[in-house]
């Protein structure tokens, strides 16, 4: 059976089949098809045609639709988690967590839709403005093109759909070629709602098709999550559009000498430097450990990494599944080999089996190696000894990325100092930078992107303020 894609809320198939295979064993996860040029045009035209209707849609209608998707995801949690595992290779335990997060993301969208009300400003703060007030509302910028990656094929699609629907913006989703099936399932759930036809579409596309669609002036907003190379090309090619980019990172962790439980810190770093095979933009990559605790931390880290289950993502005990494809596995292996050749110490890991890579811990890595300067997007952790927190901050800031950082400290002064000085979008105190709550602002600086995800933050990015001044208004 060919799984349909969704054009303006209607299921379609084409004669351009796409067979989706597991990156673990190449088993068929499902078959869909790429949208035709006519289908893409129909989706765009429908989004434009329904723009005013969606903008006027009562908040309760939008909220009810998002609540429905949230409930249905929760009801079908095991089915959806199994689909994520089948098409992406994400271990089933992590896939369940992703679905649970998406349940919350849609629920947050419903709640924010109900309270997205604007503000009132008094204007009598200056002479000549007595008896005037300003009503400031956020109005939709218009139809959105949402482009999503493979690593969170449900929740990162949810982070495009939920804010757009909550903010009354029609949206076209282009899912990752490797993992379109999860996004199509979300389309199935949206089709059960009362949202107007044209308010959403989910369209698998070729690279050539998306390159043609992105400049379309009828889609004034592009929201992209993925690699920085692709994201900045989209941004540079569309200077008159409102482009939102959630890009990569090579997340740093600082382990301070005052942290009481070094083994706990090592366990957290091991878990979140390797979970989902490191295929997360806030996966722990660079770890700066104070010299006072370095000799205790490193053996604990290596021990915890070695204890992690690697292999079949359908097994409950598997922590580290496969990379998304052979090219990714080869690239990461080459980067590790290059670091070792240039003087790095391989403390554990590195053996490969198909697309699966045994988690790697490296020490003494030259600062110019790719495993330090680039986003590995794989299960590789680099450990460096430092003599002060300021040295760690300086080293962390050398990166061209700036998404999130983690600081293990109990000292509020150190926490405040690190937060002020680290050039990132978010700092997690007492834990790894991989932590994310789906309602909080999430995004980075430098090459990690522009704009913020998190439902309310994304809604503000998808809308713009419109002011009505009331004259002769007596409060």
C-alpha positions, -999 to +999 in steps of 0.1 A: +000+000+000+013+035-009+009+059+020-008+091+007+006+126+012-017+155+019-027+183-005-048+210+012-061+184+036-068+157+009-049+125+005-030+120-028-005+097-043+017+100-074+036+078-098+069+089-082+073+062-054+095+066-024+104+035-005+115+043+030+140+018+046+154+014+081+189+026+084+196-004+107+188-033+084+173-018+053+138-033+061+110-015+043+093+009+068+067+020+042+061+033+007+049+068-002+054+091-032+067+125-040+042+152-047+037+162-083+043+198-095+005+201-099-001+190-063+025+215-050+009+243-069-025+233-057-013+233-020+003+268-024-028+282-041-051+267-015-030+282+013-031+316-003-069+313-009-076+304+027-053+329+043-080+353+054-104+326+065-077+310+087-067+344+101-104+349+112-108+314+125-119+315+162-093+306+187-114+277+200-115+260+166-077+261+162-072+250+198-097+222+195-079+209+164-046+209+182-061+193+213-075+166+190-041+158+175-025+157+209-051+132+222-049+110+191-011+109+193-013+098+229-038+071+220-016+058+192+017+063+210+031+028+205+022+027+169+037+061+162+069+052+182+073+020+162+070+040+130+097+065+141+120+036+149+112+018+116+120+048+094+147+066+114+165+039+134+158+058+166+158+033+195+122+025+206+127+039+241+137+073+227+110+071+201+084+068+228+098+099+245+096+118+212+059+110+208+052+120+244+070+153+237+049+158+206+017+152+226+028+180+248+038+203+219+004+201+204-012+206+238+009+237+243-002+249+209-038+246+219-032+264+252-013+292+235-039+296+208-065+303+235-044+330+252-026+347+223-043+380+229-020+409+224-015+438+248-028+473+257-004+502+261-013+535+277-001+564+256-006+593+281+030+590+291+038+621+270+021+654+266-004+655+238-014+618+241-039+621+269-070+598+265-052+576+240-044+539+243-028+514+218-042+480+213-013+458+200-022+425+183-001+399+167-014+392+132-003+363+109+024+370+084+008+346+060+014+311+046+044+292+059+068+268+043+080+244+070+110+222+062+119+195+088+148+172+094+150+134+099+162+132+136+129+141+152+104+131+125+073+137+147+082+163+173+101+187+150+072+185+126+049+193+155+071+223+162+062+237+128+025+226+127+014+236+162+026+272+163+014+278+127-021+265+134-022+283+168-011+316+152-036+312+123-010+307+095-016+282+067+014+259+065+030+235+040+052+209+055+081+194+036+094+164+056+129+150+054+133+125+025+146+098+049+116+101+073+084+113+056+061+087+070+058+102+105+048+135+091+022+119+069+007+102+099+004+137+115-014+147+084-038+118+089-046+131+124-051+167+111-075+154+085-098+143+114-102+179+125-124+208+113-096+229+100-104+245+067-091+229+035-059+246+025-048+255+060-022+227+059-005+203+035+022+177+040+042+171+008+073+149+003+094+166-023+127+162-042+155+186-036+148+201-070+112+207-061+119+224-028+145+246-044+119+258-068+092+262-041+113+281-015+115+314-035+077+315-042+066+349-031+032+335-020+049+319+009+063+349+029+077+328+058+101+299+057+108+279+088+137+256+084+153+231+108+184+213+096+220+217+086+235+252+087+249+248+051+214+244+037+198+268+061+220+297+053+216+291+015+179+293+019+183+325+040+207+342+015+185+332-015+154+348+000+163+382+014+128+396+013+113+367+032+109+361+069+133+332+073+135+313+106+165+289+110+171+263+137+204+249+127+233+229+142+255+230+172+284+213+189+271+216+224+297+223+251+295+211+287+315+226+316+322+205+347+331+227+376+351+216+406+323+224+430+299+198+415+293+172+442+284+141+422+310+137+394+297+102+385+263+116+380+277+143+356+296+116+338+265+095+334+245+124+320+272+133+295+275+097+284+237+093+280+232+126+261+264+125+241+253+092+225+215+090+227+199+086+193+234+079+180+243+116+188+219+128+160+206+158+179+218+194+175+222+197+213+239+163+217+269+167+241+300+170+220+327+190+238+332+185+275+355+209+294+364+194+328+382+213+356+416+198+364+405+192+400+379+166+389+393+155+355+410+123+367+378+112+384+354+123+357+371+107+326+371+070+339+335+074+350+325+088+316+343+059+297+327+034+320+292+048+315+297+050+277+308+014+275+278+002+294+253+016+268+235-008+246+242-005+209+225-023+181+189-031+170+168+000+176+137-022+181+152-037+212+142-022+245+178-022+259+193-004+229+205+031+237+226+038+206+210+029+172+223+034+137+233+066+119+207+077+094+228+064+064+262+050+053+275+084+043+270+098+078+287+067+094+317+070+070+320+108+076+321+104+114+345+075+112+368+095+090+367+125+115+375+102+144+404+087+125+417+121+115+417+132+151+436+101+163+461+105+135+467+141+146+474+131+182+440+126+199+436+097+224+408+072+217+395+063+251+368+040+239+347+031+209+350+036+172+342+002+158+315+002+131+289-024+121+269-012+090+255+022+099+260+016+136+290+032+153+303+022+188+302+054+209+335+073+209+352+092+237+383+112+227+408+132+247+438+154+238+421+165+206+438+193+186+415+223+185+414+224+147+400+188+143+365+185+128+353+167+159+358+199+178+351+226+152+321+210+134+288+194+143+296+157+145+259+146+146+271+113+159+280+094+191+313+112+197+323+130+229+355+151+232+369+157+266+394+185+275+410+194+307+409+231+318+423+250+348+394+275+353+358+281+344+369+311+323+392+290+303+363+266+296+340+295+286+367+308+262+372+274+246+334+269+243+330+303+226+356+295+199+329+276+181+311+291+151+279+275+167+260+288+197+229+267+204+229+255+241+255+248+267+255+229+300+273+239+332+276+215+362+279+239+391+262+245+425+275+281+427+250+307+416+277+332+410+294+308+386+261+300+370+253+337+364+288+344+351+287+314+327+253+324+314+264+359+308+296+350+290+287+319+270+277+328+234+247+305+231+209+307+230+204+288+262+224+276+292+213+247+313+227+248+349+233+215+366+227+193+336+237+187+299+227+211+271+205+184+256+177+194+279+148+210+262+113+219+273+090+223+243+073+254+256+105+274+263+124+296+237+148+273+219+174+285+193+209+298+189+232+325+178+261+326+153+258+297+129+231+280+150+204+301+134+180+329+138+146+330+155+133+307+182+113+275+185+091+267+215+054+272+207+049+307+219+082+320+206+075+305+172+041+320+172+056+354+178+080+348+149+052+337+126+032+369+133+039+406+134+025+434+156-004+455+143-014+486+163-048+503+167-047+536+185-079+545+203-085+583+207-107+600+232-105+568+252-112+572+289-102+543+311 
